[in-house]
């Protein structure tokens, strides 16, 4: 049964050891709560023996959902199946900090997509170690915070960021080409709530001018990887990758331009899926319900 237009939707994401009766138990709970299922996706991994499910639902009559009561019911069910779960209001705008340095393409893309409703973010601030991109934040009416970072001031800069995350009740930090390596402690503090983007030619072409290195080797594909931030540099669980075919006719600068295209696409999808409660992390991998 389809709920009325404009009805509040909930999104339940869960993972647990695979066992008979999981789907039945979840759907029975929702029926008992007078809910109808709007969308349901599931995946059983034959390699890990784990089961993953995302179900979006609403009250049949369109009345508001009581997430506290629903969470209590899900907690009881979770004990039966040893579930890890997240329950969210599907329409809630997640509070986000976007971090940048001097490259503005990912920042501009995220803010533009958000301004036209393609993303559902409440961007509380753009944070940068350089002042250059303040103009982009200003053009979208988003506060800009310049936090310089040097070898000597890095601990204070990271402390200032964490204080902002706590004070503003930030749900997600997006490293939109933020060219600073985060400390292990900060990575742990932001575990599961920070996304990074970089070209996907690592580890082959490390360091400066990766597109010049790729050009010299005659690569045929370039791309970008969006992943969760961990203490293992650029090796966190992968959320999304974008791939673009290239050929000998492109200069290093043209390769870099194609790379920027890949970065904005991969990052936007990763941010959308995270904020829509579509990503389950299991070890070093993710299960993404698109």
C-alpha positions in Angstrom: 0.0 0.0 0.0 1.4 3.4 -1.0 1.5 6.0 1.8 0.1 9.5 1.2 2.3 12.0 -0.7 4.5 13.8 1.7 4.4 11.2 4.4 7.4 11.0 6.7 9.8 8.1 5.7 12.1 6.1 7.9 15.2 4.3 6.8 16.4 1.2 8.6 19.9 -0.2 7.7 21.1 -3.4 9.3 23.7 -6.1 9.1 24.0 -9.4 10.9 25.0 -13.0 10.5 22.8 -14.6 7.9 20.0 -16.7 9.3 16.4 -17.7 8.4 13.6 -15.3 9.3 15.4 -12.0 9.3 13.3 -10.4 6.5 10.1 -11.8 8.0 11.0 -10.4 11.4 11.7 -7.0 10.1 8.6 -6.8 7.9 6.4 -8.2 10.8 7.7 -5.4 13.1 6.8 -2.8 10.5 3.3 -4.2 10.0 2.8 -4.2 13.8 3.8 -0.5 13.8 1.2 0.1 11.1 3.9 0.9 8.5 4.1 0.1 4.8 7.3 -0.6 3.0 8.3 2.0 0.4 11.6 0.5 -0.7 13.5 -2.6 0.3 16.9 -4.0 -0.7 18.9 -6.9 0.7 22.2 -8.7 0.2 23.5 -12.0 1.6 27.3 -12.4 1.3 28.3 -16.0 0.5 31.9 -15.1 1.4 31.4 -13.5 4.8 28.1 -15.2 5.8 26.7 -11.8 6.6 23.2 -10.4 5.7 22.6 -6.7 4.9 19.2 -5.0 4.5 17.9 -1.5 3.9 14.2 -0.8 4.2 12.5 2.5 3.8 9.0 2.8 5.2 6.1 5.1 6.3 2.9 4.9 8.3 0.1 3.7 6.1 -2.0 6.7 7.0 0.9 9.1 6.6 1.1 10.1 10.2 4.5 11.0 11.8 6.8 8.2 12.9 7.9 7.8 16.5 11.6 7.0 16.0 12.2 6.5 19.8 9.5 3.8 20.0 10.7 2.3 16.7 14.3 2.3 17.9 13.2 0.4 21.0 11.5 -2.2 18.9 14.4 -2.6 16.6 16.8 -2.9 19.6 14.8 -5.9 20.8 14.9 -7.5 17.4 18.6 -6.8 17.1 19.3 -8.9 20.2 17.7 -11.9 18.5 19.8 -11.7 15.4 23.0 -10.0 16.6 22.3 -7.0 14.4 24.2 -3.8 13.9 21.6 -1.2 12.8 20.9 2.4 12.1 17.5 4.0 12.0 17.0 7.5 10.6 14.4 10.0 9.3 15.0 9.7 5.5 14.3 13.4 5.0 16.5 14.7 7.8 19.2 17.1 6.5 22.5 15.9 7.8 24.8 18.6 9.2 28.0 18.7 7.2 31.4 20.4 7.3 33.2 20.5 3.9 37.0 20.8 4.1 39.1 22.2 1.2 42.5 23.6 0.4 43.0 25.4 -3.0 41.1 23.2 -5.4 37.5 24.3 -5.6 35.8 21.9 -8.1 34.5 19.4 -5.5 33.4 22.2 -3.2 31.5 24.1 -5.9 29.9 20.9 -7.1 28.6 19.8 -3.7 27.3 23.3 -2.8 25.6 23.6 -6.2 24.0 20.2 -6.0 22.8 21.0 -2.5 21.3 24.3 -3.7 19.2 22.6 -6.3 18.0 19.8 -4.0 20.2 17.1 -5.5 21.7 16.6 -2.1 20.0 17.0 1.3 22.7 18.7 3.4 22.8 21.4 6.0 26.3 22.7 5.3 27.3 24.4 8.6 30.7 25.5 7.4 33.4 25.3 4.8 36.8 24.9 6.5 40.1 25.5 4.8 43.8 25.7 5.6 43.9 28.5 2.9 41.7 31.6 2.4 41.4 31.2 -1.4 38.0 29.5 -1.6 36.1 31.7 0.7 34.5 33.4 -2.3 32.8 30.1 -3.3 31.3 29.6 0.2 30.2 33.2 0.2 28.4 32.8 -3.1 26.3 30.0 -1.7 25.7 31.8 1.7 27.7 29.2 3.6 30.0 30.3 6.5 33.7 30.0 5.7 36.3 29.2 8.4 40.0 29.7 7.7 42.1 27.4 10.0 45.8 27.7 8.9 47.9 24.5 9.4 51.6 24.3 9.9 53.8 21.6 11.3 53.8 23.5 14.7 50.0 24.4 14.7 48.5 21.2 13.4 47.4 19.9 16.9 45.6 23.2 17.6 44.1 23.3 14.1 42.7 19.7 14.5 41.4 20.6 18.0 39.6 23.6 16.6 38.0 21.4 13.9 36.9 18.8 16.5 35.4 21.5 18.7 33.4 22.8 15.7 32.2 19.2 15.0 31.0 18.9 18.6 29.5 22.3 19.0 27.6 22.2 15.6 26.5 18.5 16.1 28.1 17.7 12.8 27.1 14.3 11.2 29.6 14.2 8.4 33.0 15.8 7.5 33.7 15.8 3.7 37.4 16.2 2.6 36.7 17.8 -0.8 40.4 17.9 -1.9 41.7 18.9 1.6 45.4 18.6 1.1 46.5 17.8 4.6 47.1 14.4 6.2 44.9 14.0 9.3 46.5 12.7 12.5 45.7 9.1 13.6 43.8 10.5 16.6 41.6 12.7 14.5 40.9 9.8 12.1 39.7 7.8 15.1 37.6 10.6 16.4 35.9 10.9 13.0 35.7 7.2 12.2 32.6 6.4 10.1 31.7 10.1 9.7 34.5 11.4 7.3 34.7 10.9 3.5 37.7 11.6 1.4 38.2 11.9 -2.4 41.4 11.4 -4.4 42.5 10.3 -7.9 42.4 6.5 -8.2 45.8 6.1 -9.7 47.3 5.3 -6.3 49.5 3.6 -5.4 51.1 3.6 -8.9 51.5 7.4 -9.2 52.3 8.9 -5.7 53.4 12.3 -4.8 53.4 15.5 -6.9 51.9 15.7 -10.4 50.3 12.3 -10.7 48.7 13.2 -14.0 52.0 14.0 -15.5 53.3 10.7 -14.3 50.2 9.0 -15.8 50.7 10.8 -19.1 54.3 9.7 -19.2 53.2 6.1 -18.8 50.5 6.4 -21.4 47.6 5.3 -19.1 44.2 4.5 -20.8 42.0 5.0 -17.8 41.9 7.6 -15.0 39.4 7.9 -12.2 38.6 8.9 -8.6 37.9 7.0 -5.4 35.7 8.2 -2.5 36.3 6.4 0.7 35.9 6.6 4.5 38.8 8.2 6.3 41.0 5.9 8.4 44.4 6.2 9.9 45.7 4.1 6.9 46.2 6.9 4.4 43.9 6.7 1.4 43.1 3.1 2.2 39.7 3.4 4.0 36.6 1.4 3.0 35.8 2.4 -0.6 32.3 3.9 -1.2 32.4 4.8 -4.9 34.8 4.9 -7.8 34.4 6.8 -11.1 36.3 5.7 -14.3 37.0 7.7 -17.5 38.7 6.4 -20.6 41.5 8.5 -22.0 44.0 8.2 -24.8 47.3 9.5 -26.2 45.9 12.7 -27.6 45.3 14.3 -24.1 47.9 16.5 -22.4 48.7 16.2 -18.7 46.5 19.2 -18.1 43.7 17.7 -20.0 44.1 14.5 -18.0 43.9 16.5 -14.8 40.7 18.1 -16.1 39.1 14.7 -16.8 40.3 13.6 -13.3 38.4 16.6 -11.7 35.3 15.4 -13.5 35.7 11.9 -12.0 36.3 13.4 -8.6 33.1 15.5 -8.4 30.9 12.6 -9.6 32.3 10.0 -7.2 32.3 12.3 -4.2 28.7 13.5 -4.8 27.4 10.0 -5.0 29.3 8.9 -1.9 28.0 11.9 0.1 24.4 11.2 -1.1 24.5 7.5 -0.2 26.0 8.2 3.2 23.5 10.9 4.1 20.6 8.7 2.9 21.7 5.8 5.2 22.6 3.5 2.4 26.1 2.4 3.4 27.0 -0.5 5.7 30.7 -0.9 6.5 32.0 -4.4 7.2 35.7 -4.5 7.9 37.6 -2.9 5.0 34.7 -3.0 2.6 31.3 -1.4 2.2 27.9 -2.6 1.1 26.1 0.2 -0.7 22.3 0.1 -1.4 22.0 2.6 -4.3 
